[in-house]
């Protein structure tokens, strides 16, 4: 039986490739775009680090 006092584990999904994670791994990064928080796995973040550091929206990369 579910205990309502226990926190629910949130599944986080990479906004670029769709890789799921049980909780937010420390190697993942996120971006706030149009008021929404988007998470990116370590592989996608590494591949697009220059665009992320330049603060380009993910639609551009």
PAZAPA-4460 file (N, C-alpha, C; in steps of 0.05 Angstrom, whole numbers, plus 32768, in hexadecimal, padded with zeros to 4 digits):
% residues 61
    n_x    n_y    n_z   ca_x   ca_y   ca_z    c_x    c_y    c_z   seq   type   mol
   8011   7FE8   8000   8000   8000   8000   8012   8019   8000     1      X     A
   800A   802D   7FF1   801A   8046   7FF0   8016   8056   8009     2      X     A
   802C   8062   8012   802C   8072   802A   802C   808F   8021     3      X     A
   8016   809E   8026   8014   80BA   801C   8028   80CD   802A     4      X     A
   8035   80C5   803F   8048   80D6   804D   8063   80D5   8041     5      X     A
   8068   80C0   8030   8082   80BD   8023   8083   80CD   800A     6      X     A
   809A   80DB   8004   809C   80EA   7FEB   809B   80D7   7FD3     7      X     A
   808F   80E0   7FBD   808E   80D1   7FA5   80A7   80D6   7F94     8      X     A
   80B3   80C0   7F8B   80CB   80C3   7F7A   80C3   80CE   7F5F     9      X     A
   80D0   80E4   7F57   80C9   80F0   7F3E   80DB   80E6   7F28    10      X     A
   80D0   80DE   7F12   80E0   80D5   7EFB   80E7   80ED   7EEA    11      X     A
   8100   80F1   7EE5   8109   8107   7ED5   8111   80FC   7EBA    12      X     A
   810A   810A   7EA4   810F   8101   7E89   811F   8116   7E7B    13      X     A
   8134   810E   7E6C   8144   8121   7E5D   8132   812D   7E47    14      X     A
   8132   8147   7E46   8122   8156   7E32   812C   8153   7E16    15      X     A
   8144   814A   7E13   8150   8148   7DF8   814D   812C   7DEC    16      X     A
   8155   8117   7DFC   8156   80FC   7DF1   8141   80E9   7DFE    17      X     A
   8135   80F2   7E14   8120   80E2   7E21   812A   80CD   7E35    18      X     A
   8144   80CE   7E3C   814E   80BB   7E50   8142   80C0   7E6B    19      X     A
   8136   80AC   7E77   8129   80AF   7E92   813E   80AB   7EA8    20      X     A
   8139   80B8   7EBF   8148   80B4   7ED7   8135   80B4   7EEF    21      X     A
   813C   80A4   7F03   812A   80A2   7F1A   8127   80BC   7F29    22      X     A
   813D   80CA   7F2D   813D   80E5   7F38   8151   80F5   7F29    23      X     A
   8155   810E   7F2F   8167   811E   7F20   8184   8117   7F27    24      X     A
   8193   810A   7F14   81AF   8103   7F1A   81C0   811C   7F1B    25      X     A
   81D5   811C   7F2B   81E6   8134   7F2E   81F5   813B   7F15    26      X     A
   81F7   8129   7F02   8205   812F   7EE9   81F3   813C   7ED4    27      X     A
   81D9   813C   7ED9   81C7   8149   7EC6   81C6   8167   7ECA    28      X     A
   81BE   8175   7EB6   81BB   8192   7EB8   819E   8199   7EB1    29      X     A
   8196   81B2   7EB7   817C   81BB   7EAF   817C   81D7   7EA5    30      X     A
   8167   81DE   7E97   8164   81F9   7E8C   8147   8201   7E91    31      X     A
   8144   821B   7E97   8129   8226   7E99   8123   8235   7E80    32      X     A
   810F   822B   7E71   8108   8237   7E57   80EA   823C   7E57    33      X     A
   80E2   8254   7E53   80C6   825C   7E53   80B7   8254   7E6C    34      X     A
   80C6   8256   7E83   80BA   8250   7E9C   80B9   8232   7EA3    35      X     A
   80C4   8221   7E93   80C3   8204   7E98   80E0   81FA   7E9B    36      X     A
   80E4   81E8   7EAF   80FE   81DD   7EB4   8101   81C4   7EA2    37      X     A
   8117   81C4   7E91   811D   81AE   7E80   8137   81A1   7E89    38      X     A
   8137   8187   7E8C   814E   8178   7E95   815C   816C   7E7D    39      X     A
   8177   816A   7E7F   8187   815E   7E69   819B   814B   7E76    40      X     A
   819C   8132   7E6A   81AF   811E   7E75   81CB   8127   7E70    41      X     A
   81DE   8118   7E7C   81FA   8120   7E7A   8204   811E   7E5D    42      X     A
   81FB   810A   7E4D   8203   8107   7E32   81FA   811F   7E21    43      X     A
   81E1   8126   7E23   81D6   813D   7E14   81E3   8157   7E1D    44      X     A
   81E7   815A   7E37   81F4   8173   7E41   8210   8175   7E37    45      X     A
   821F   815F   7E36   823B   8160   7E2B   823B   8167   7E0E    46      X     A
   8228   815C   7DFF   8227   8160   7DE2   8220   817D   7DDB    47      X     A
   8212   818B   7DED   8208   81A6   7DE7   8211   81BA   7DFC    48      X     A
   8228   81B6   7E08   8231   81C7   7E1E   8235   81E4   7E15    49      X     A
   823F   81E9   7DFE   8243   8204   7DF4   8229   8213   7DF1    50      X     A
   8215   8206   7DE6   81FA   8212   7DE3   81EE   8218   7DFE    51      X     A
   81F2   8205   7E11   81E7   8209   7E2C   81F4   8220   7E3A    52      X     A
   820F   8222   7E38   821D   8238   7E45   8217   8253   7E37    53      X     A
   8210   8252   7E1E   8208   826A   7E0F   81EC   8272   7E15    54      X     A
   81DE   8262   7E25   81C2   8266   7E2C   81AF   8266   7E15    55      X     A
   81B5   8256   7E01   81A3   8252   7DEA   818C   8240   7DF3    56      X     A
   8174   8245   7DEB   815E   8233   7DF0   8163   8219   7DE2    57      X     A
   8159   8203   7DED   815E   81E8   7DE2   8153   81E5   7DC6    58      X     A
   8140   81F5   7DBE   8135   81F2   7DA2   814B   81F9   7D8E    59      X     A
   815F   8209   7D95   8174   8211   7D83   818A   81FC   7D80    60      X     A
   818C   81E9   7D93   81A0   81D4   7D91   8193   81BA   7D91    61      X     A
***
